[in-house]
Amino acid sequence: MNESYRNHPSVLVKNVGVMIVVGVIVAMSMGSYLWALIFIVLAAVSFIAWLRTTMTVFEDHLVVESRIISVKTRTIQYDKVASVNEVKGVFGRMFGWTSLRININSSQNYARPEVTFVLPDDKASEIAAIIKSGRVAVEDTSDKVMDEEYVPDIQPAFSFGFLDAILFGVFGTDTVKLFAAVFWAAITVVSFIFSAEFSIFSILMFVSSGLFPIIGSIVRHGNFRVYRIGKKIRLVHGMLTVYDTTFELSRVNAVCVKRSLFARMIGRCCIQAEVVGINAEQNSTTPTITMLIPESQLPRAMDALFPEFASDCEMSRQPSGYLNLIMFRTLYLTLAVAAAAFLAAYLWIKGEPDSGSALAIPVCASAAAAIAVLSFVYWYLSYRIFELGEDGRFIVSTTGVIDRSTYIVHYPKVQITSTRASPRARRNGIARCTLSLLSSGGRTKIYCGFFESDRLDGMADRTVSESGKKLTVINAGTSACTAD
Amino acid sequence: MTDYRTLDPRSMRSMRIGYLLATAVFAVAAVVLFFLRDLHEALIYACIGAVALAVLMAVLTIVFPKIYYDHYRYFISEDRVDVRRGIIFLTHTVVPLERIHQVEVVSGPINRMYGLADVSITTAGGVAKIEYLETEEAERIADELNAIVDAIVKGQRNE
């Protein structure tokens, strides 16, 4: 085919026309033609962008080129295209043009098309047909319940009541957010006690950072039930709006066992999963598979819901070289905060000589010392807590000092492995590894702490050698469990 | 034994121009703040900060491009793209070819002056880049990667 196309002139009319109209309005209202000139320049840039952006269609791929300030040439193989949509708006239907939207499975543009080109109706249909015929047939993984598989009397693997939803809403959230909510609640109470009136600002902060998210979580996760049906997981939850989501196990890239600080105190944890293709609006964070369950029930829950992710790998802590790194980090941080504290004290004394002389040095020195000590404690705890294990099929990583997460990642699901090492880390033979996966929210990065560089290079090699393999999904039944 | 390739020596000049532009921005800001210093006391400190940043960027212009050039290594094999780069912190990135969805060749105005381009490799989990390649080399690598990806997909289709 090898034909090149530009965007339909309607795009030019829209972009340039809008710029000119807005420019005229702004110029008239501001009383200065300089504003009109700015918009005329922007209109000219839009014209050049339209003129110099082309799409060339080949037999098995297309190339989008744009030559504005930067020259960009993008090649997209049809086999990598996830979906092709032909969208006709009101004007498109009237005047005969179609917006062709091409999506690939990219975390960069998970929420919008990779390529959008406006073309005459016939050309758009022709190109869409070419792209669709060039794609490999994809297994239908749409998340709808398969009626023939759904048996009305099937029992959920886990079901949770209203109290569980409250517990999850309060203790399942990030500890920092919970502390922020408590902080603002305390400020509200204290301001009332000392001034006999409520601080509107603190109330608003408490409501927005604490109350609404907790209530929202309770409403969203009320009546929570999770089913394992063959090779699928089905989630049904919600007190006002009922969310019914089904997805294939093959779309699960990683399973996460999350333990917030308060959840650990009460001996509970929850299971989440990094799933490709879950509607990001419904599940704006990593989808919850179970709410807070007792730790003793975790093995049964994993066995019932994710037996494919069973892993017996030996976990190891960060090597002693990391302690050396912590010492130097603390030293550098101490020097940096000391310099900042000195500057702050100087400015304080200069600005307010009366109060500054007495308070500046003690306050700034205390703040600097607290930052240095807390940082050292945090890093030392991370040395004691972070773990890494691999068994050839999975990478298991435990991170988090305050809120702990244990990720079980299937090797072939890792898209990019990246290790990073400072000069001090290199001297100790260690580096920090980051695994990039595709998830419901676009891209998920899993940080693995500091481990031996050779070991991390071996993991990278393994992600390459395992990249073509698929997860062996077990056609499991369901086993009913209750969260006691 | 993997044969890592290094960057084109012209890359250092392209990097220097980028740093010089940043230096110029801070220098201009410092000059503007200096002339406005009488408006508010804080602008004096802002001017000092801008001067410090301009001096820092000038030093980096001299030092960093050589270090980046010395550290930068990449190779493309039949199953992966492997890039090592960095100045103080060294990053090693590995992308299995099977994961590549899209390959892009990008050449900004500074790179175009020196006949250089970047190859941007998009996967489902993020983007990896091979930077400061000669334009023909970048296009050749992009063609090579597209051909390999095409072969992998056709192989999967035949299975």
Boltz contact constraints between the chains, C-beta under 6 A:
constraints:
  - contact:
      token1: [A, 69]
      token2: [B, 109]
      max_distance: 6.0
  - contact:
      token1: [A, 70]
      token2: [B, 106]
      max_distance: 6.0
  - contact:
      token1: [A, 70]
      token2: [B, 108]
      max_distance: 6.0
  - contact:
      token1: [A, 71]
      token2: [B, 107]
      max_distance: 6.0
  - contact:
      token1: [A, 72]
      token2: [B, 106]
      max_distance: 6.0
  - contact:
      token1: [A, 73]
      token2: [B, 105]
      max_distance: 6.0
  - contact:
      token1: [A, 74]
      token2: [B, 104]
      max_distance: 6.0
  - contact:
      token1: [A, 75]
      token2: [B, 103]
      max_distance: 6.0
  - contact:
      token1: [A, 75]
      token2: [B, 146]
      max_distance: 6.0
  - contact:
      token1: [A, 76]
      token2: [B, 102]
      max_distance: 6.0
  - contact:
      token1: [A, 77]
      token2: [B, 149]
      max_distance: 6.0
  - contact:
      token1: [A, 77]
      token2: [B, 150]
      max_distance: 6.0
  - contact:
      token1: [A, 79]
      token2: [B, 153]
      max_distance: 6.0
  - contact:
      token1: [A, 80]
      token2: [B, 101]
      max_distance: 6.0
  - contact:
      token1: [A, 104]
      token2: [B, 101]
      max_distance: 6.0
  - contact:
      token1: [A, 105]
      token2: [B, 124]
      max_distance: 6.0
  - contact:
      token1: [A, 106]
      token2: [B, 101]
      max_distance: 6.0
  - contact:
      token1: [A, 106]
      token2: [B, 122]
      max_distance: 6.0
  - contact:
      token1: [A, 107]
      token2: [B, 124]
      max_distance: 6.0
  - contact:
      token1: [A, 107]
      token2: [B, 125]
      max_distance: 6.0
  - contact:
      token1: [A, 107]
      token2: [B, 126]
      max_distance: 6.0
  - contact:
      token1: [A, 136]
      token2: [B, 157]
      max_distance: 6.0
  - contact:
      token1: [A, 415]
      token2: [B, 99]
      max_distance: 6.0
  - contact:
      token1: [A, 415]
      token2: [B, 123]
      max_distance: 6.0
  - contact:
      token1: [A, 415]
      token2: [B, 124]
      max_distance: 6.0
  - contact:
      token1: [A, 415]
      token2: [B, 125]
      max_distance: 6.0
  - contact:
      token1: [A, 416]
      token2: [B, 95]
      max_distance: 6.0
  - contact:
      token1: [A, 416]
      token2: [B, 123]
      max_distance: 6.0
  - contact:
      token1: [A, 416]
      token2: [B, 125]
      max_distance: 6.0
  - contact:
      token1: [A, 416]
      token2: [B, 126]
      max_distance: 6.0
  - contact:
      token1: [A, 416]
      token2: [B, 128]
      max_distance: 6.0
  - contact:
      token1: [A, 417]
      token2: [B, 94]
      max_distance: 6.0
  - contact:
      token1: [A, 418]
      token2: [B, 91]
      max_distance: 6.0
  - contact:
      token1: [A, 418]
      token2: [B, 93]
      max_distance: 6.0
  - contact:
      token1: [A, 419]
      token2: [B, 92]
      max_distance: 6.0
  - contact:
      token1: [A, 420]
      token2: [B, 89]
      max_distance: 6.0
  - contact:
      token1: [A, 420]
      token2: [B, 91]
      max_distance: 6.0
  - contact:
      token1: [A, 421]
      token2: [B, 90]
      max_distance: 6.0
  - contact:
      token1: [A, 422]
      token2: [B, 89]
      max_distance: 6.0
  - contact:
      token1: [A, 436]
      token2: [B, 125]
      max_distance: 6.0
  - contact:
      token1: [A, 436]
      token2: [B, 126]
      max_distance: 6.0
  - contact:
      token1: [A, 437]
      token2: [B, 125]
      max_distance: 6.0
  - contact:
      token1: [A, 438]
      token2: [B, 124]
      max_distance: 6.0
  - contact:
      token1: [A, 438]
      token2: [B, 125]
      max_distance: 6.0
  - contact:
      token1: [A, 443]
      token2: [B, 125]
      max_distance: 6.0
  - contact:
      token1: [A, 443]
      token2: [B, 126]
      max_distance: 6.0
  - contact:
      token1: [A, 460]
      token2: [B, 94]
      max_distance: 6.0
  - contact:
      token1: [A, 464]
      token2: [B, 79]
      max_distance: 6.0
  - contact:
      token1: [A, 464]
      token2: [B, 80]
      max_distance: 6.0
  - contact:
      token1: [A, 464]
      token2: [B, 96]
      max_distance: 6.0
  - contact:
      token1: [A, 467]
      token2: [B, 96]
      max_distance: 6.0
  - contact:
      token1: [A, 467]
      token2: [B, 98]
      max_distance: 6.0
  - contact:
      token1: [A, 468]
      token2: [B, 98]
      max_distance: 6.0
